[in-house]
Amino acid sequence: MDMPFTAHVKWRSEKFGAVVFDTLNEKVFVTNGIGGSILKMLADDLPESAISKRLREEYADADGDRIESEVSAFLDELRTRGLFASDARSGR
C-alpha cells in the first residue's frame, strides 16, 4: 500500500511521537510515541493487522485486545478527519 495520507497531509517523527500537518484545513495533530510508531509502520506499508501484531509483541505485558482496539481507534480517527488518500477518493 502507498502511504495512505492525502497529498495535503505531511507528517514527521519527533522525540515525543509525531506531528501530522493537514495543510488543506490548516490543522496540526500531535501523537504520542505509540502514535508515531503507528505512523512509521504505515509508511513502511504495514496493514492494520501487522501493526497491531508488532505492538502486541513490543508490549507483551499489555492487554492484546486493548492494543488492537486502540490501533483501530487511532486509524479510525485519521479516517474520520479525512487524512487518508483512500478515504478522500471514496468520499468518506
LINZILIN-V964759 format. One record per pair of residues at least 4 apart in sequence whose ideal C-beta (glycine too) atoms are under 6 Angstrom apart, sorted by the first residue. I is the first residue (numbers start at 1). GAP is how many residues later the second one is. D is the distance in Angstrom with one decimal. If there is no record, write none. Layout:
i:gap:d
I:GAP:D
I:GAP:D
This chain:
i:gap:d
1:44:5.2
3:40:5.5
4:38:5.9
4:80:4.5
4:81:5.8
5:4:3.9
5:78:5.6
6:79:4.8
6:82:4.8
8:15:4.8
8:16:3.9
9:13:5.5
9:74:5.0
10:11:4.6
11:7:5.6
11:9:4.5
11:28:5.7
12:7:5.6
13:5:5.3
13:23:5.5
14:4:6.0
14:5:5.8
17:14:4.1
17:15:4.5
17:16:4.9
17:18:5.2
17:19:3.7
18:13:4.7
18:18:3.7
18:21:5.0
19:11:5.6
20:9:4.2
21:7:5.7
22:5:4.2
31:4:2.6
31:5:5.4
38:13:5.8
38:36:6.0
41:5:4.3
41:10:4.7
46:4:4.2
46:5:5.2
51:20:5.6
52:15:5.9
52:16:4.5
52:19:4.8
55:4:5.9
55:12:5.1
56:8:4.6
56:11:5.3
62:5:5.8
78:5:4.7
79:5:5.5
79:8:5.0
82:6:6.0
87:5:4.4
